[in-house]
């Protein structure tokens, strides 16, 4: 099983690129806060800039990706240069908006977009990630080369902005998310990224749980998979994933449950058994704690919800399937 592909599928991620920023000199650009179910991101292709959060600045360099998996506050992006700061000017486009400095030759090439994700599995997954998540692909071998190729296509499509551009950009942004989830840099994250565990043995354990979330996964059994003692396995697992064994096991089981409640008509009791809970009541309590909703109400809400998007004021929606 391809763990990251399966997680993205369960999260029902839709990707959109909604602005390209070509900035020069001292320029300021305000970014709005985002709501539940929306994860904005920035990809810096060329130049350097500063992203100012309410509590701290983050320096971005070429090859950097910054993702807000949840609760993205309003923030400001600014570049340095001579003279007073100028505000970026927006030019609407058919598929995305372009922001430019009023004067000067562009030295910054920044792409901004967002991921929408489904309730249940999507919310649980994105909330398990560090916020914000800052990844640097610069000087990271094959990943750096892949990002350069991705950036080249982004630029070409942005210049073209014609038929099919929205679909191409959307799929490129989806590819970018997969790249981010399989790479982490401890310099930029306060905790480890569990999708990017840097030990093949720990990844094998996560894969096994994803394949069979309902199995009787005791710590002893999981440790046996990787030929470790219980104590060594528990310690090493937490170091590699930033989560305890029990927390990640519950996380995967409840994400799978939300997926089953969305895609199947299995009774709640059957879903509980499928993901490893011994009783429907224990499952319902755990699901309610994780999502704020009972399994039955979650299923009704999903069935009654409309597949709508939050639209940007300067462009039409750009979707990709889960």
N, C-alpha and C positions, 0 to 999 in steps of 0.2 A: 504494500500500500504506500502511495505517495502521501505522507502525512500532511505536508503543507497544502497540497492540492485539495485533499479531503477537508481540511479545516476551512479553507476559503469557500469550498462548496457549501459546507454546513452553515457558515456565517452569511451566505447569500449576499456576497459583496458585489456592489455595482460601482464602477469607476468612472470618473469624469474629470477632464482637464478643463478648467474654465478661465484661466488667464495666463498670458505670457507677459513678463515684465522685462523691458529693455530700458535700463536705468543708467544715468550718467551723473557725475558730480555729486553734490549733496542733495539727495532726493529722499523724500519720505512717502511711504505708502501705508495707509491704515488697512488692517484686516479685521473683519467683524468676528464676533464670537460665533460659535457653532453650537447647535443643539444636540439632543440625544439622537443617536443613530447616524451621526455624521462625523467623519474623521478627516479633517483637512490635512494636506501635505504640501511641502515645498521641495523642489529639486533645483539645486543650483548647478548650472552647467558651466558658467564662466563668470569670473570676477569674484569679489568678496563682498559680503554685506553683514549687517547685524540685525538679528531679530530680537526685538525688545518685548519681553513678557512683563506682566505686572510686578514680578518679584526678581527677575534677573534677565541679563542679556545673553544671547547665544550667538556666537560667531559662526557664520557659514562660509565654507570654502568650496571650490569646484569639486564636484563628486559627492557633496553632502546631501542627505535626504533628512528632512525633519517631518515627523508624523505626529499628529495629536490623535491618539486612538479614541479618546473620549474627553468631554469637558474642555473643549478648546476655548481659551479666553480671547477677548479682543487683544490684538497685538499690533505692533508696528514694525515695518521693515524699513531700514534706512541705509543709505550708502554715504560714504564720506567724500568730501571734495571741497574745493574752495568756494567761498561765498555763502550766502544764507541758504538754508534748506528750502527746496522747492517741492511742491506736491506733484506726484505722478498724475498724468492726464490719461484718461481712458478713451480708447477707440473701440466701439462695439464691433463684433465680427459675426459671421454666420454661425460659427461653432464655438468661439471663445472670444474674450476681450483681450486687447493688447494695451498695456500700460507703459507709457513712455515719459521720460523727463522732458520738461518744456524746452530745455536747451542742452547742448553738449552731445558728444558722440557716445553711444551706449557702451558701457564697460561691464554691465551686469546683465546676464541672461538667466532669468529665473522663471521656472514653470510652477504654477500653483493649481491644485485641484482638490478633490475630496473623494472619499469613499463613503457610500451609504451601505449600511449593513442591517440585516434583519433583526427583529426582536428575538429574544431567546438565545439561541446559539451565537448569533452575531454579537449581541450585547455582552454575553458572558466572555466570549473570546477577546474582544477588543479591550474590555476592562481588565483582562489579565496581563496586558502589555504595559510597560513603563510609559508614563505620560508627562512630558513629551518623550518621543523615541527619536534619538539623534544617531544616525548611521553615517559613517564616512566610507565611501568606496574608493577613495583616492589611494593609490599605491597598494591595492589589495589583489594583485594578480589578475586571474580570470574575471573576477567580479568587477574590477575596475574597467577592464576591456569591454565587458558586456554593457556596462553602464554608458561607456563612451559611444558604443554603437547605438544604444537606445536613445541617447541624447541627440545623436546625428539624425535619426529618423524623426524624433520629436521636432527638431528644428526644420527639417525638410517639410514635414506635414504642416507645421505652423506657417511656413512661408507659402505653401500651396493653398491651404484653407479652402479646399474645394470639395467636390463630391467624394464621400467616403471618409473625409478627414475625421469627423467625429468618431466613427467606428474604430479607425486606426488608433487615434489618440487614447480612446477608452481602453482598448486591449493592451496598449503599451503601458498604461498606468496600472492595469491589472498585473502585468508582468513585473512591474516595478515593486508592487506589494509583495509578490512571491520572493523577489530578491532580498527585500528588507527582512522578511520573516525567516530567511535561512542564514542571515548574517547578523552578528552583533559585535559591537566594539565596546568593551568594558570602560573605555575612557569616557564614553558618552552616555552610558546608562547606569542608573543607580543599582539596578538589579539585573540578573541574567535574563536572557530572552529564552523562554522554554522551547520555542519552536526551533531555536538555533543552538541547541546543546552541542558543545564541541567535543563530545565523547561518543563514539559509535555505539558503545554499550548502553549508554543512557538513551540514545535515540532508539535503540532496539526495544527497550522497555516501553517507551512511549508508543512506538508502532504496535507493539503487542496489545497494549490496552485499547488503542483505537480500533484494532481489528476485532477484539472481543471484549467490549466494555462490561458485559454481564458476567464475565468469568470470576471465579473466586480468587481475586488478586490480593493475597496476603503479602506482607513485606517479605516474608521468607521465600515465597514463590517467585516474586519479582527479583529478589537478590540471586536466586538460583539461576535465573536466565543469564545473568552476567557473571556468574561464578564469583560472587563477592560475599563476604560475611554480612549479616544484617546491619551491623553498626557502620561498616565501611560503605555499604550501599546507601544507607540513609544519609550519611554525611556527604557523600559524593553526589548524590542525586540533587540535594539542595544547592550545592555549590554550582552545579551545571545548569539548573533550571530556575533558581530563585524561588522555588516552591517546595513545600513538603510533599512527600509521596502521597499522603492522604488527600491533600488539597488538590493536586493535579488529577488524581484518580476520580475524585468527586466532580471536578471540573469537566473532564472528558465525558463522564457518564451523563451529566446533566445537559451538556451540549448535544450529545447523541439523542437524549430523550426529547429535547426541543425539536430536533430534526425529525424524529419519528412522529411527534404530535402534529407537526406541520404537514408531513408528506404521506402519512398513512392514516387509516381509520382504526388502528389497533385500540382496544380499550385501554384506559389508563393503567389498569392492573397489569395488562400484558406489556405495556411500555416499561413499567416499573421492573418487571421480571427481566425483560430484555437487557436492561442496563445495570442489573446486578443488585437491585433492592429486594429485600426479603418480604417487605410488606408494602401495600399501596399507601398506607398512612405515612410510613417513614419516607417514602419517595415524595409524596405530596408536600411534606414539611420541608424537605431539602430543596425541592423545586421552588417552593414559595419563597424561601430565604434567598435563593439565587436570583429570582426574577421578579419578585414582588407579586406574583400571580399564582393561583392554583393551576395545575395542569389542565383541568377542564376549561377554566376561564381563558387561559392562554390559547387553547385550541380554538375557542369561539372567536376570540379577538383576531386571530390570524385569518380565520375563515371569512370574517366580516370586513377585514381591512381591504382597502383599495390600493393597487400597486401604483401609488403616486410618488412624485419626486418633489423635493423643494427646488424650485426653479430660481436661477440667478436672474437678477434684473436685466442683465445685459446679454443674455444668450439663451437658446433653447436647451432642453435636456439632452444629455448624451449618455446613453445607457449601454451596459453590457450585461449579458445574462450571467446568472450565478455559475 
